[in-house]
Amino acid sequence: MEKILGLKCRETGRKYEKKPIHVCEMSFAPLEVDYNYEEIKKTISRKSIENGPLSMWRYADLLPLDGEPVTGLNTGFTPLIRAKNLEEALGAKEIYIKDDTVCRPTLSFKDRVVSIATSKAVEFGFDTVSCASTGNLANSVSAHAAIAKLDCFIFIPADLETGKVVGTSVYNPVVVGINGNYDQVNRLCSEVGDVYNWAFANINIRPFYAEGSKTLYFEVIEQLGWKPPDHIIAPAAGGSLVTKMAKARREFEMMDLIEDGSRTRIHVAQADGCAPIVNALKEGSAFFQPVKPDTIAKSLAIGNPADGIYAIETVKESGGYGESASDDEIIKAMKLLASTEGIFTETAGGVTLAATKKLIESGRISRDESIVVLITGNGMKTIEAFNGHLSAPHIIDPRLKSFTQLMETI
Ligand SMILES: *Cc1c(COP(=O)(O)O)cnc(C)c1O
């Protein structure tokens, strides 16, 4: 029996074959992978997972590949860290950091989704992969394309951070910088996709790509001894990660791998300068107003999120809430995480931690409940965020006297 039945419309349930398509012809709603859960349930167990590889592929039974993965063999199974110093700083009893700053190969959670997208592109017979990216996706698609020996075209806003551009170009794809924001890049890519028969990770391959996000939830649960936490705080760009937290939870419940998954409240974090999902939650609306992004958290700067309404629905259904953070709060939170837990996150992680702090302070998250903060990218990629925000090194001559003089001033 086949593990994957095909694709299914999120709104109408209309079914489609396994193909590189992403929206329903009737409703224009997104398509999702439709699994044969009864078949999967026959073999999956905590034990079968625990005996699997130390990567995201330990959950392969709930991922949409027909064959073996061709890239990303070391992706995922990143540390879940009990953050004692951060607990002290925030006055909370039980905080964990899910540390995707060390996700391989390109140091962000995007390697999870791209591992699936790349293998799926190969299974569909594409020879070229592409994407519209806010940065991390560009890094990841280029690296995976190199490993899989695929041609690669990357479309990014022209004003991305140097770390994100260099971390893409080093893999030697064709990189196209667009004079415009992500939403304009994405629109252009949809048009390019009509002309060129390429696998766009986050467009025509999106239903498969998005499944990779589930592994973040799966890992957190397994690493907590199969016990769902009280709260998960997740950042949102296009809203896919947040939405897939709920799908992952439903699947683990269906497979009898967890009880009481519904105890977990899923909260969403965005930057003040790009918070369509959080704004809607605060207004109590089921719909979001697109915005024009203006934030240092460029990896989250999507003003018209493709899965926005589903992210809103997911958060509401779970009993969670949303918070946003200013550029200053983002930088302070990045410093806080570094100085308490030794973890250097990119601006997106600053957004997530700053939002967590606010949710604790406002009482939306109770101080004695268990909290998991998803830190999704590495700080080395966004160093310009700190321009003017860190003290410069003390420059001295190579003499002990210079050092002792310096010590008198510190
Ligand atoms: C892409 C990204 C996210 C969230 O992505 P969604 O589009 O909402 O799934 C979160 N953190 C980082 C660092 C990212 O690059």
PDBQT file of the ligand as one rigid body, heavy atoms in Angstrom, charges set to zero:
ROOT
HETATM    1  C1  LIG A 501      11.563  31.135   6.824  1.00  0.00    +0.000 C 
HETATM    2  C2  LIG A 501      11.853  31.311   8.253  1.00  0.00    +0.000 A 
HETATM    3  C3  LIG A 501      10.881  31.188   9.265  1.00  0.00    +0.000 A 
HETATM    4  C4  LIG A 501       9.395  30.974   9.069  1.00  0.00    +0.000 C 
HETATM    5  O1  LIG A 501       8.974  30.556   7.910  1.00  0.00    +0.000 OA
HETATM    6  P1  LIG A 501       7.461  30.400   7.419  1.00  0.00    +0.000 P 
HETATM    7  O2  LIG A 501       7.497  31.001   6.055  1.00  0.00    +0.000 OA
HETATM    8  O3  LIG A 501       6.549  31.137   8.337  1.00  0.00    +0.000 OA
HETATM    9  O4  LIG A 501       7.237  28.943   7.415  1.00  0.00    +0.000 OA
HETATM   10  C5  LIG A 501      11.293  31.314  10.565  1.00  0.00    +0.000 A 
HETATM   11  N1  LIG A 501      12.567  31.572  10.884  1.00  0.00    +0.000 NA
HETATM   12  C6  LIG A 501      13.517  31.706   9.961  1.00  0.00    +0.000 A 
HETATM   13  C7  LIG A 501      14.910  32.016  10.407  1.00  0.00    +0.000 C 
HETATM   14  C8  LIG A 501      13.209  31.575   8.611  1.00  0.00    +0.000 A 
HETATM   15  O5  LIG A 501      14.182  31.710   7.699  1.00  0.00    +0.000 OA
ENDROOT
TORSDOF 0
